């Protein structure tokens, strides 16, 4: 997954490049904004679900007054922090080999999803909470959904193609949901499973979709 471009800080013009920053004051403003975004992200990742301006200021080393001057509201900083996290974790979305037995690919996918979801969990939960009131955050969540679904479609393309046309879309939807963030979060928080146990459940769900029992096996089990 290619790094996602973060929202432009106040006072910057990314399209024109660094030379467009008119003076030292504007450069300091951009630098302070970046520090505030990083501080907010650090606080969220540390488990603080609703950092205050005072906490952001203390973490970033800038004044509370500066935090308020940099952005119209704290939601704008949250949106930038969500995007920044996508940049920080882009390396986790490693290409997965779309070859070998389906069971091996399922396990590769779940291992990757476990790494990704455990890394993004604190910030993603905040993003889910704020998405309804923030178009920027909602767009970031939608992009993340698209990235995850595309990975599933590419990894199991041959398996899905071999299915009857009437089943392919349903199977992709089911595999996407089974391996998605919402399912992982439900298993970890609502069901209270540790990460290895949650991964085992996701493997079982994916195998049920992508490796259904044969007709003979279903009859014997019945």
C-alpha positions in Angstrom: 0.0 0.0 0.0 1.5 3.3 -1.0 1.8 6.0 1.6 -1.3 8.2 1.9 -0.8 12.0 1.6 -1.7 13.8 4.8 -3.9 16.9 4.8 -1.8 19.9 4.1 -0.9 21.8 7.3 -2.2 25.3 7.7 0.0 27.9 6.0 1.5 25.3 3.5 1.1 24.9 -0.2 2.1 21.3 -1.0 1.5 21.7 -4.7 4.1 24.4 -4.9 6.8 22.7 -2.9 9.0 23.9 0.0 10.1 27.0 -1.9 6.5 28.3 -1.7 6.7 28.8 2.0 7.0 32.6 2.1 8.9 33.2 5.3 10.2 31.8 8.6 7.0 32.4 10.4 5.1 30.2 8.0 7.7 27.5 8.2 7.5 27.5 12.0 3.7 27.3 11.7 4.0 24.2 9.5 6.5 22.7 11.8 4.4 23.3 14.9 1.4 21.7 13.1 3.4 18.6 12.3 4.5 18.3 15.9 0.9 18.7 17.1 -0.3 16.0 14.8 2.5 13.6 15.8 1.8 14.3 19.5 -1.9 13.6 19.1 -1.1 10.3 17.3 1.3 9.3 20.0 -1.3 10.0 22.7 -3.9 8.0 20.8 -1.6 5.1 20.3 -0.7 5.1 24.0 -4.4 4.6 24.8 -5.6 8.1 25.4 -8.9 8.1 23.4 -9.6 11.8 23.8 -6.5 13.9 24.3 -7.0 17.5 25.3 -5.3 20.5 23.8 -3.3 20.8 27.0 -2.1 17.2 26.7 -1.2 17.7 23.0 0.7 20.8 23.9 2.6 19.1 26.7 3.5 16.2 24.4 4.5 18.3 21.5 6.4 21.0 23.4 4.3 23.8 21.9 1.9 26.1 23.8 -1.8 25.4 24.3 -2.4 28.7 22.6 -0.4 27.6 19.6 -2.4 24.3 19.4 -5.6 26.3 19.2 -4.1 28.7 16.6 -3.0 25.9 14.4 -6.4 24.4 13.7 -10.1 25.4 13.7 -11.0 22.5 16.0 -9.5 19.3 17.5 -11.4 17.2 14.9 -9.1 18.7 12.2 -6.1 17.4 14.1 -7.7 14.0 14.6 -8.3 13.8 10.8 -4.6 14.6 10.2 -3.6 12.1 12.8 -5.6 9.3 11.3 -4.0 10.0 7.9 -0.5 10.2 9.5 -1.1 6.7 11.1 -1.8 5.3 7.6 1.5 6.6 6.5 3.3 5.2 9.6 1.7 1.7 9.1 1.9 1.5 5.3 4.9 -0.9 5.5 2.7 -3.4 7.3 0.5 -3.9 4.2 3.0 -6.1 2.6 2.3 -7.9 -0.7 1.1 -11.4 0.0 1.9 -14.2 -2.5 -1.3 -15.2 -4.3 -0.2 -18.8 -4.8 -0.1 -22.0 -3.0 -2.9 -23.8 -1.2 -5.8 -21.7 -0.1 -5.3 -22.7 3.5 -1.7 -21.3 3.4 -2.9 -18.1 1.9 -5.6 -17.8 4.5 -3.0 -18.1 7.2 -0.7 -15.5 5.6 -3.6 -13.1 5.3 -4.6 -13.5 8.9 -1.1 -13.2 10.2 -0.8 -9.9 8.2 -4.2 -8.6 9.4 -3.3 -9.4 13.0 -0.1 -7.3 12.7 -2.0 -4.4 11.1 -5.0 -4.4 13.3 -3.1 -4.7 16.5 -0.9 -1.7 15.4 -3.8 0.5 14.3 -6.4 -0.4 17.0 -6.3 2.6 19.3 -6.4 5.2 16.5 -8.9 3.2 14.4 -11.3 3.0 17.3 -11.2 6.8 17.6 -11.6 7.2 13.9 -14.7 5.0 14.0 -16.1 7.1 16.8 -15.5 10.4 14.9 -16.2 9.3 11.3 -19.9 10.2 11.4 -19.1 13.9 12.1 -16.0 14.2 10.0 -15.9 13.8 6.2 -12.1 13.6 6.2 -12.0 10.8 8.8 -14.9 9.0 7.0 -13.0 9.2 3.7 -9.9 7.7 5.5 -12.0 4.8 6.9 -13.5 4.2 3.5 -10.0 4.1 1.9 -8.9 1.6 4.5 -11.9 -0.6 3.8 -11.1 -0.5 0.1 -7.4 -1.4 0.6 -8.4 -4.4 2.7 -11.1 -5.6 0.3 -8.7 -5.3 -2.7 -6.1 -7.4 -0.9 -8.6 -10.2 -0.3 -9.9 -10.0 -3.9 -6.3 -10.3 -5.3 -5.1 -12.9 -2.9 -8.0 -15.3 -3.6 -8.7 -14.3 -7.2 -8.3 -17.8 -8.6 -10.5 -19.3 -5.9 -13.3 -16.7 -6.4 -13.1 -17.1 -10.2 -13.6 -20.8 -9.9 -16.9 -20.4 -8.1 -20.2 -20.1 -9.9 -20.8 -16.5 -10.9 -23.8 -16.2 -8.6 -21.6 -17.0 -5.6 -18.5 -15.0 -6.3 -19.7 -11.6 -5.1 -21.2 -13.2 -1.9 -18.0 -15.1 -1.2 -15.9 -12.0 -1.6 -18.2 -10.0 0.7 -18.1 -12.8 3.3 -14.3 -13.1 3.1 -13.9 -9.3 3.3 -16.1 -9.1 6.4 -14.5 -12.2 8.0 -11.0 -10.7 7.7 -12.0 -7.1 8.3 -11.3 -4.6 11.1 -14.8 -4.7 12.5 -14.7 -8.5 13.0 -11.3 -8.3 14.6 -12.3 -5.6 16.9 -15.5 -7.5 17.9 -13.5 -10.6 18.7 -10.8 -8.7 20.7 -13.1 -6.2 22.6 -16.6 -7.7 22.7 -15.6 -11.4 22.9 -12.5 -10.6 24.9 -10.3 -13.0 22.9 -6.5 -12.6 23.0 -4.9 -12.0 19.6 -4.0 -15.6 18.8 -7.5 -16.9 19.6 -9.0 -14.1 17.5 -6.8 -15.1 14.6 -7.9 -18.7 14.9 -11.5 -17.6 14.6 -10.8 -15.5 11.5 -9.0 -18.5 9.9 -12.0 -20.7 10.5 -14.4 -18.0 9.1 -12.2 -17.6 5.9 -11.8 -21.3 5.4 -15.6 -21.7 5.7 -16.1 -19.2 2.9 -13.2 -20.2 0.6 -12.8 -23.9 1.4 -16.4 -25.1 1.8 -16.9 -28.8 2.4 -17.7 -31.0 -0.5 -21.2 -32.2 -1.1 -20.2 -35.7 0.1 -18.7 -34.3 3.3 -21.9 -32.3 4.0 -24.0 -35.4 3.5 -21.8 -37.5 5.8 -21.8 -34.8 8.5 -25.6 -34.6 8.3 
